[in-house]
């Protein structure tokens, strides 16, 4: 039987990034995966007669110093891949039967776009982005605090918004800010990125997904990956 310093269960993006970081720290690591292939949610899937290719097409927070750039830097890949920025006016398009939503760069621009899309819902939109700001501020603070139990209580006291929404689904927040179906649909548009409908996803996932992309998105364009050896 082979012994390993670390065993990573699951080979999604998080698992593979963790395994690579451990390996680069000169520890032996085994990655366990129940599915037929590595990749987790990156693998194509079938649902309702449709085939979805959910691999990485573009990424946010990749400007130098941003969170995702820091991850690439930690695992030694930041200087080995190249990206180009997508159109900041149309990073992505969400097409629904009676309207279309364009994902643009910048939270304030996106907020204005939602107000134009759903006139009369300004109050609900502003309330949503107030919660958005509080949740993201708490999330950034948690990254600094880490998982130390002695610090978590103080973090919760400083950020009561996380107590309020810690155990409720994203749909609860949508219901709080608006009863307009079109606005709720728009605010839940990227649910497929986290593979859960609003009634099952967490508030943090729903908000953090928007935050990830609203900073602007980059498209992978380099052949450098051919030079990167797997763990």
Secondary structure, DSSP 4 states (H G I P E B T S, - for coil): ----SEEEE--SHHHHHHHHHHHHTT--EEEE-SSSSTTGGGS-EEETTEEE--S-S-EES-STTSHHHHHHHHTT-TTT--EEE--TT-SEEEE-SS-EEEE-SSHHHHHHHHHHHSTT-HHHHHHHHHHHHHHHHHHHHHHHHTT-HHHHHHHHHH-HHHHHHTTSBHHHHHHHH---HHHHHHHTGGGGGTTS-TTTSBHHHHHHHHHHHHT-EEEE--SGGGGPPP-
